[in-house]
Amino acid sequence: MNSRIFLLLTHSAAGGLPLGVRVTTSESQNTIAAGLKLLQSILPGDAFYGRGELGPKVVMTDDWKALRQALQNVFPPTTPLLCVLHVLQAMWRWLWDSHHGVPKGDRQWLQDIFKKMVYAMSPEELEASYHQALQDPAVLKHQWYQDHLTAVFAQRRDWAICLRMGLPTWGNNTNNFAQSAMRVLKDSILHRLEAYNVTQLVNFICTRLEAYYIRRLLDVANGRTVKREFKFNSEDELNYTVPSEQGGVYLVNISMGMCTCSAGSNGALCKHQHSVMQAFKLQGGHHLPVTSFKEVLL
């Protein structure tokens, strides 16, 4: 019936967990804001670590103007952030747009220049990378890219990782949890069918969706994510390779809490990530610090 579903998610060791679900009739700013206000009206006083109606301290989205503006209007004290993955993808699409006249041979180099800015380790390094970029021969050849880079740099507080220090992001710089949750909703809850009315849709959200996340949390709490031992290699301090049962290799990135397997690539805690954390005695905000069933039972 032409309905839209919005999931408000939070980070957890089991992946993204829904804090609220909104079913709307459109994607306009006013409609999104109205849904957020309804959610705001039922929040308990101790929601968001005691912030209550003020909402979350940080919210991360893709660069969707209507959604970001609606969130800012309803939760003014919230710090808005952009998903790093979507920011990099947007720059890559801009470079490949034929209307901008960037030759194929320069696209990867220009993308790497911007990527260096995104992952700068300090504000000083970010500023230095930007000014170096403006003097780069490849950048000087493309005035449109210079202008676009300058406009994007003006929004650096939304996407620069070094400017997120002190914010409760728990090491998450992407909103992959949201993409994973929507796939769960479409595949596991709605089974990719569209012949539901609004009443059925709400019923499935309140029953099937909630049951799915209960099972997911119980699996993590009871250590059912690890079923066998793995032999793995350390590529560097953040990346590890884990062989799969089918003969392939999975890449685990500890800083992002991601794995290239089907579960880990969707933002969930997978057996490969857990095995690496156990073997190398690593800790991360993406994982529960559980090393034995005894600790789980306690």
LINURRA-V919662 format. One record per residue. N is the residue number from 1. RES is the residue in one letter. PSI is psi as a letter, one per 30 degrees, with the letter a starting at -180 (NA if undefined). OMEGA is omega as a letter, one per 40 degrees, with the letter a starting at -180 (NA if undefined). NEAR is the number of other C-alpha atoms within 12 Angstrom. Layout:
n & res & psi & omega & near
N & RES & PSI & OMEGA & NEAR
N & RES & PSI & OMEGA & NEAR
//
This chain:
n & res & psi & omega & near
1 & M & h & i & 16
2 & N & h & i & 15
3 & S & l & i & 21
4 & R & k & i & 22
5 & I & k & i & 28
6 & F & k & i & 30
7 & L & k & i & 32
8 & L & j & a & 32
9 & L & l & i & 29
10 & T & l & i & 30
11 & H & k & i & 34
12 & S & l & i & 30
13 & A & f & i & 35
14 & A & g & a & 41
15 & G & a & i & 36
16 & G & k & i & 34
17 & L & k & a & 29
18 & P & k & i & 29
19 & L & f & i & 26
20 & G & l & i & 27
21 & V & k & i & 30
22 & R & k & i & 31
23 & V & j & a & 30
24 & T & l & i & 26
25 & T & f & i & 19
26 & S & l & i & 21
27 & E & g & a & 24
28 & S & l & a & 19
29 & Q & e & a & 23
30 & N & e & a & 22
31 & T & e & i & 26
32 & I & e & i & 34
33 & A & e & i & 27
34 & A & e & i & 24
35 & G & e & i & 31
36 & L & e & i & 35
37 & K & e & i & 24
38 & L & e & i & 19
39 & L & e & i & 28
40 & Q & e & a & 29
41 & S & f & a & 17
42 & I & g & i & 17
43 & L & k & i & 22
44 & P & l & a & 16
45 & G & f & a & 15
46 & D & g & i & 14
47 & A & l & i & 20
48 & F & h & i & 23
49 & Y & h & i & 15
50 & G & f & i & 14
51 & R & f & i & 19
52 & G & b & a & 21
53 & E & f & i & 26
54 & L & f & i & 29
55 & G & a & a & 35
56 & P & l & i & 32
57 & K & e & a & 27
58 & V & k & i & 32
59 & V & k & a & 37
60 & M & k & a & 39
61 & T & l & i & 37
62 & D & a & a & 28
63 & D & i & i & 27
64 & W & j & a & 22
65 & K & e & a & 18
66 & A & e & a & 20
67 & L & e & a & 31
68 & R & e & i & 31
69 & Q & e & i & 25
70 & A & e & i & 27
71 & L & e & a & 37
72 & Q & e & i & 29
73 & N & e & a & 24
74 & V & e & a & 28
75 & F & i & a & 28
76 & P & e & a & 19
77 & P & f & a & 18
78 & T & k & i & 26
79 & T & j & a & 29
80 & P & k & i & 34
81 & L & l & i & 36
82 & L & k & i & 38
83 & C & k & a & 31
84 & V & e & a & 34
85 & L & e & a & 28
86 & H & e & i & 26
87 & V & e & i & 36
88 & L & e & i & 31
89 & Q & e & i & 20
90 & A & e & i & 24
91 & M & e & i & 30
92 & W & e & i & 27
93 & R & e & i & 18
94 & W & e & a & 24
95 & L & e & a & 32
96 & W & f & i & 22
97 & D & j & a & 17
98 & S & f & a & 13
99 & H & f & a & 12
100 & H & f & i & 21
101 & G & h & i & 18
102 & V & k & i & 28
103 & P & l & a & 20
104 & K & e & a & 17
105 & G & f & a & 13
106 & D & f & a & 23
107 & R & e & a & 26
108 & Q & e & i & 22
109 & W & e & i & 21
110 & L & e & i & 35
111 & Q & e & i & 30
112 & D & e & i & 21
113 & I & e & i & 33
114 & F & e & i & 41
115 & K & e & i & 31
116 & K & e & i & 25
117 & M & e & a & 36
118 & V & e & a & 39
119 & Y & g & i & 27
120 & A & k & a & 25
121 & M & f & a & 20
122 & S & l & i & 19
123 & P & e & i & 21
124 & E & e & i & 15
125 & E & e & i & 21
126 & L & e & i & 28
127 & E & e & a & 26
128 & A & e & i & 18
129 & S & e & i & 27
130 & Y & e & a & 31
131 & H & e & i & 21
132 & Q & e & i & 20
133 & A & e & a & 32
134 & L & f & i & 26
135 & Q & f & a & 17
136 & D & k & a & 21
137 & P & e & a & 16
138 & A & e & i & 26
139 & V & e & a & 32
140 & L & f & a & 20
141 & K & f & a & 19
142 & H & j & a & 24
143 & Q & e & i & 19
144 & W & e & i & 20
145 & Y & e & i & 35
146 & Q & e & a & 29
147 & D & e & a & 18
148 & H & e & i & 22
149 & L & e & i & 33
150 & T & e & i & 20
151 & A & e & i & 14
152 & V & e & a & 26
153 & F & e & i & 28
154 & A & f & i & 15
155 & Q & g & a & 19
156 & R & f & a & 29
157 & R & f & i & 24
158 & D & f & a & 30
159 & W & f & a & 37
160 & A & k & a & 38
161 & I & e & a & 33
162 & C & f & i & 26
163 & L & g & i & 28
164 & R & g & a & 31
165 & M & k & a & 19
166 & G & f & i & 13
167 & L & k & a & 22
168 & P & i & i & 22
169 & T & f & a & 30
170 & W & h & i & 23
171 & G & g & i & 27
172 & N & j & i & 39
173 & N & g & i & 40
174 & T & l & i & 38
175 & N & h & i & 38
176 & N & f & i & 34
177 & F & e & a & 38
178 & A & e & i & 33
179 & Q & e & i & 28
180 & S & e & a & 30
181 & A & e & i & 36
182 & M & e & i & 31
183 & R & e & i & 24
184 & V & e & a & 31
185 & L & e & a & 31
186 & K & e & a & 21
187 & D & e & a & 17
188 & S & f & a & 21
189 & I & e & a & 28
190 & L & f & i & 25
191 & H & h & i & 18
192 & R & g & i & 14
193 & L & l & a & 14
194 & E & f & a & 17
195 & A & h & i & 14
196 & Y & k & i & 18
197 & N & l & a & 16
198 & V & e & i & 20
199 & T & e & i & 14
200 & Q & e & a & 20
201 & L & e & i & 30
202 & V & e & i & 23
203 & N & e & i & 18
204 & F & e & i & 23
205 & I & e & a & 30
206 & C & f & a & 21
207 & T & d & a & 17
208 & R & e & a & 23
209 & L & e & i & 31
210 & E & e & i & 24
211 & A & e & i & 18
212 & Y & e & a & 24
213 & Y & f & i & 28
214 & I & e & i & 18
215 & R & e & a & 17
216 & R & e & i & 27
217 & L & e & i & 24
218 & L & e & i & 18
219 & D & e & i & 22
220 & V & e & a & 28
221 & A & e & a & 28
222 & N & g & i & 23
223 & G & g & a & 30
224 & R & g & i & 22
225 & T & f & a & 29
226 & V & k & a & 25
227 & K & f & i & 15
228 & R & l & a & 15
229 & E & l & a & 19
230 & F & l & i & 24
231 & K & k & a & 19
232 & F & l & i & 24
233 & N & k & i & 22
234 & S & j & i & 19
235 & E & e & i & 14
236 & D & a & a & 13
237 & E & f & a & 16
238 & L & f & a & 24
239 & N & k & a & 26
240 & Y & k & i & 32
241 & T & k & a & 29
242 & V & k & i & 32
243 & P & k & i & 25
244 & S & l & i & 21
245 & E & f & a & 15
246 & Q & g & i & 9
247 & G & f & i & 8
248 & G & a & i & 12
249 & V & k & i & 20
250 & Y & k & i & 31
251 & L & k & i & 31
252 & V & k & i & 37
253 & N & j & a & 35
254 & I & e & a & 38
255 & S & e & a & 26
256 & M & f & a & 33
257 & G & h & a & 46
258 & M & l & i & 42
259 & C & l & a & 35
260 & T & g & i & 30
261 & C & l & a & 27
262 & S & e & a & 19
263 & A & e & a & 29
264 & G & e & i & 33
265 & S & f & i & 30
266 & N & g & i & 28
267 & G & g & a & 41
268 & A & l & i & 42
269 & L & j & a & 46
270 & C & l & a & 40
271 & K & f & i & 35
272 & H & e & i & 42
273 & Q & e & a & 47
274 & H & e & a & 42
275 & S & e & i & 34
276 & V & e & i & 38
277 & M & e & a & 35
278 & Q & e & a & 24
279 & A & e & a & 20
280 & F & g & i & 20
281 & K & h & a & 15
282 & L & l & i & 24
283 & Q & k & i & 25
284 & G & l & a & 28
285 & G & f & a & 23
286 & H & f & a & 34
287 & H & k & i & 37
288 & L & k & a & 31
289 & P & i & a & 22
290 & V & k & a & 27
291 & T & f & i & 22
292 & S & l & i & 16
293 & F & f & i & 15
294 & K & e & i & 11
295 & E & e & i & 13
296 & V & e & a & 17
297 & L & e & i & 12
298 & L & NA & NA & 9
//
